[in-house]
Amino acid sequence: MTIDYASLLAREFPEIEHTFTTRDTILYALGLGLGADPVDENQVRFTFEEADGFAALPSMAVVLASPGFWLREPDTGVTWQQVLHGEQRLAIHAPVPTEGTLLGKTRIDGIVDKGEGKGALIYVTRDILDKASGVHVATSVSTTFARADGGFGGPAGPTLPVHVLPDREPDIVDETPTLPQAALIYRLSGDTNPLHASPAVAAEAGFHMPILHGLCSYGIAGWSVLRNCCGGDPAGLRQFDLRFASPVFPGETLRTEIWMDGEEVSFRTTAVEREKIVLNNGFARIRPN
């Protein structure tokens, strides 16, 4: 089965109602590796519900009120075993609650056919709103790279622009180790794609082991920016965008280089053991500490 451009673009998603608790908020933070230093108050703030100023990490919005791994449904025409997260953008309009019920409203904004053997890009937007108050909490815009599904006769553009990094040495360099079991913990926050848990599915996709979720490495980079540029204050992060350049393997150390330009922050992340850039063209908008 191949992608039917008109049908996929018009795909309707049910409104998702997602009720979550402080346990889910803590589990998300633990999945990113917070708590590695149990006496760091900046980490305790996100991992202990009785901590002073207990809060949700702003990047957690990307896992809330999601339609799930819908690309696995056969009527999409997508070869789900070959999909990768290509880009992620997040605009944070209000503090992410530590518990409650959120509504997710999802739509496909565009599909780009890169050509036979070159794959396809699928742009998906999700508005996340608080059910009780109606407050617009965040807007998530993700790009899925369907590696095996190009050549279906769709348009060749337009593609979303990427942020250009400054041509100078970074102002901050931050390293974060990941756990070998990081993907198995992070998947409990809602992304159940077997690519991150099953050695057989990973091998079928061409990897020697299950890879780390792109949104896990995204959250780790978000934590690097938050603690280094915003003093760990979750209200300090307003926007967080990046391009996924290469898969991350659980257990690798992630080095994030950060460039500060007032309220605008640029960044990229490298897997230290392979000296491989894994997150690139990063852009954040912050409220300086």
N, C-alpha and C positions, 0 to 999 in steps of 0.2 A: 504494500500500500504506500502511496506517495502523498505528499501534502496537496490538498485542494486549497489553493490560495483564498478564494472567495469564502469558502466554508469556514476555514480556520480563522480568517480575519473577523468574521461575523460571529464567532463562537460566543455564546452567552454563558456567563458564570453565575451560579447562585450566590446571593449575598451570604457571606460567612459570618456566623455569630460565634465568637470565641470567648469563652469564660476561662479565666486563668487565676491562679492564686500566687501568694508569695513564694510557695514552693517552686513553681515554674520559673519565677523571676530569679530565684537563687540558682536553680539548675542551669539556667542559661549562662549566668556568670561563671559557674563552675566549669561549664563546657568550654569556655574561653581560657580557662586556666587561672582565673582569679581564686584567691585563697591559697596560692602557693606560698605566700608569706602570711601566716595566720595572725601576725601582730601588726600588720600594715593596716592602719585604720581606713585608708583609702580603699583597700580591698574588702575589708570587713563591712564597710557601708553597703556593699552590693551582695554580700553573702550571708548576712545574719539579720533576720527580720526585726530583732530588738535593738539593732545598732542605731546610734544617734544619726538621724538623717538618712535612714534606710531608703534606698532608691533603686529604680530599674536603670540599667545601662541604656542609653538612648538607642544604640544599635539593635536592641532587642525588638524594636518595631518591625524589623524585616521578617521575623518569624511569627508575628501575630496576625490573626484573622486571615490566614493564607488559604487558598483553595487546595493546597497540597500538591502532590506530584501528579498533576493532571495530564502531563505529557505522556504518561504511561498508558493512558486510555487509547485503545486502538483506532478510534475514529479521528484522532488528530493527524494520522498519517506520518507521525514522527517516529524515527528509530530511537526509542527512549534510551537504549543501552549506550548510545553514542552522543548523548547531549551533555554539554558542559555549560556552567554559568559563565557568561562572557563579560558582563558588566553589571554593576549595581549602583544605583543612585538612591539617596534617601534624603528627603526634606523633612525636618522635624519641626512641627508647628506648635506643639504643646508638650509638656512633660509626659513621658510614657508612664502610665500608672503601674504600681507594683502588683495590683490585683484588680479584677473587675471584669466587665464584658465589653468587648470591642466588636465593631462591625467592619468587615472587609468587602470592598466593592472593587471587583477586578475587571479589566478589559484588555484586549489586545489592540495596541495602537499602531502596529506596523509589522510587516514581514518582508525581509530582504532576501532575495535569491542570489547567492554569491556565484552560482553556476555549478554545473555537473562536477562532482568530486571536490567542491569547495565549501559545501554546506550552506546553511541558511541562518539568518538572525531573526529572532522573534522578540519583539518589544512588548512588555507587559507592564501595565500600570495598576497599582492597587492603592485606593484611598482607604485610610484606616481612621475610624471615628469611634468616639466613646458612645456607647449605646444610651447611657443614662442622661448625659448632658448634650449630646450631639456635637461636642467639640471635635474638630478635625485634628487628630493627633499627629499624623504623618502621611507622607506620600512616598510610596516605593515604586521605583521604575527599574525593572530588571531586563537584561538582555540574555536570552538563551541562545547558545551556539549549537545548532543541530548539525553536527559534523557530517552526517551521512545523508542529508536530505536536500542538497542543492539540485538545481536543474529541473525544477517543476514548472517553470514558465512564469514565475513571479517577477516583480520589479527588482531592479538592481540597486535601488536606493529609495529615499535618502537614508543615510546612516547618521546616528547621533555623533556629534563632535566629541573628541577626547581632550582632556586638559593637558597642556604642555608644561613640563616641569622646568623650574628655573635652571639656568646654566651657571651654577656656582656650587660650591661645597655646601652640604646640608648644615643647618644650624643645630640639629639634634640628631643623634643616632641612638636608637633604643633596641635592645634585644630581648626576645621573649621565647623561652623554650616551650615546646608543646609535648604533651604526653603521648606515648605510643597508643594509648586507648582513647585519645582525644575524640576521634570520629564516633566512637561507640557511645561516648557521653553526650556529645553534641547532638546526635541524631534523636535523642530523647526530647529535644526541643521542637521536634515536628517534621524534620526532613528525613523521611524513611527510604530514600533512594538506596537500593541495595549496593550501588557502586561504592558506598562508604562503609559497608559492613561485610559484604560477601566476597571472599577471595575469588570465587568462580566468576562472578559478574565483573569484578575488576579485571580479571585476566581476559575476559571476552572483550572488554573495552580497550585492551592494550596496555594495562598497568600491571606491575609486578605485585601489587598489594592494593587493598582499598585505600582510596585517597581521602584527604580531609575535605570536608564541605567547604566550598568557596566562601559561604557566608560565615563559617567559623573563622577562617583567616581574615575575612572582612572585619569581624567583631574584634579580633585580636589587634588588628591595626587601629581600629577605632579606640580601643582601650589605650594604646600607645599615644595616640593624639590627645585623648581626653586627659590623661594624667600628666603629660608633658606640656600641654598648651593651655589647659583649662583648670589646672590644679585638681583634677579629679571630679570637678563639679559637673554633673550630668546636664545641668541647664546651660552649660557653656557650648555644647555642640548643636549647631543649627542645620548643618548639611554635611553629608559624607558620601562622596562618589569615588568610584575607582573602576579600573579595568582588570579583569583576571587574566594574567599573562601566562601562567603555567601552574599545573597542579602542585599541591603541597602534600607531602606524605607525613602521616602522624609520627611524632617523635623528632621532627626537624626543628631547628631553631630559626625563628623569624626575626630578621633585622629590619627595622623600619627607619628610613631616613626621612627627616622632616625639615621643610623649609618654611620659615615664618615670615609673613608679610602682612602685619596688622591683623585684621579679622579674616584674612585668607591664608590657608595653610595648604602647602603641596606636600606630597609624600609618595614613597614607593617602598615595597617590602621585598626582601631577598631571603631565600632559603640558604642559610649560612653554609651548611655542609656541602651543598652543590654549587654555591655562588651563582644561583639562578634567580633572576627576578621573577617573582610569583604574583605580585600586585603592582600595577603600574598606573601612571597618569592620575594619581590620587589627588583629590581636591576636597578640602573641608572649609566650611565657614563656621567661625567660632565667635563666642563672646569672650574676649580675653579675660583672664583671671585677674 
